Amino acid sequence: MQKLRELSQCSEGQVWSSPEMHGNITGILKNQIDWITLSIGAVRPTQGNTLGVMQVRGGSHSFNAVNTMRILGR
């Protein structure tokens, strides 16, 4: 996680991808996003950078994982 935090701080952009599990993103991705944010003083890892989000394995009209990642990235 420390390496992930370091990489997120020096990145110019990020792409987040998650399968939709039980109508949302996976717990591991949510924990990683929360941990990075809390460990660098509540500064979002995407603040001032470009963020791309995508999901896999959702229903034909389901964008729950994408919406969750979009909200977390704001």
C-alpha positions in Angstrom: 0.0 0.0 0.0 2.9 2.4 0.6 4.1 1.9 -2.9 0.6 2.4 -4.3 0.3 5.7 -2.3 3.7 6.9 -3.6 2.8 6.1 -7.2 -0.6 7.8 -6.9 1.0 10.9 -5.6 3.4 11.3 -8.5 1.0 10.2 -11.2 -0.5 12.6 -13.8 -3.6 10.4 -14.3 -5.1 7.2 -13.2 -7.5 4.5 -14.6 -9.6 2.7 -12.1 -11.3 -0.5 -13.1 -13.5 -2.9 -11.1 -16.0 -5.7 -11.7 -19.4 -5.0 -10.4 -19.9 -7.2 -7.3 -23.2 -7.1 -5.5 -24.1 -3.9 -7.2 -21.0 -1.9 -6.4 -17.2 -1.9 -6.7 -15.1 -4.6 -5.0 -14.2 -4.1 -1.3 -10.5 -4.2 -2.0 -10.6 -1.3 -4.4 -12.8 0.7 -2.0 -10.3 0.0 0.8 -7.3 1.0 -1.3 -9.0 4.3 -2.3 -9.9 5.1 1.3 -6.5 4.2 2.6 -4.7 6.4 0.1 -7.0 9.3 0.8 -6.7 9.1 4.6 -2.9 8.5 4.6 -2.2 11.7 2.7 -4.2 14.1 4.7 -7.7 13.6 3.1 -6.3 14.7 -0.3 -7.9 12.7 -3.0 -5.3 10.8 -5.1 -6.9 12.1 -8.2 -7.1 15.8 -7.2 -5.9 17.9 -10.1 -5.3 14.9 -12.3 -7.2 13.0 -15.0 -9.2 9.9 -13.9 -10.6 7.3 -16.1 -13.1 4.7 -14.7 -14.5 1.5 -16.2 -16.3 -1.5 -15.0 -16.6 -5.1 -16.2 -19.3 -7.7 -15.8 -22.3 -5.5 -15.1 -25.8 -5.8 -16.4 -26.8 -4.3 -19.7 -28.0 -1.1 -18.1 -26.0 -1.2 -14.9 -23.4 1.5 -14.2 -23.2 1.2 -10.4 -19.5 0.5 -10.2 -18.7 3.4 -12.6 -20.9 5.8 -10.7 -19.3 4.8 -7.4 -15.7 5.3 -8.7 -16.8 8.6 -10.3 -18.0 9.8 -6.9 -14.9 8.6 -5.1 -12.7 10.3 -7.7 -14.4 13.7 -7.3 
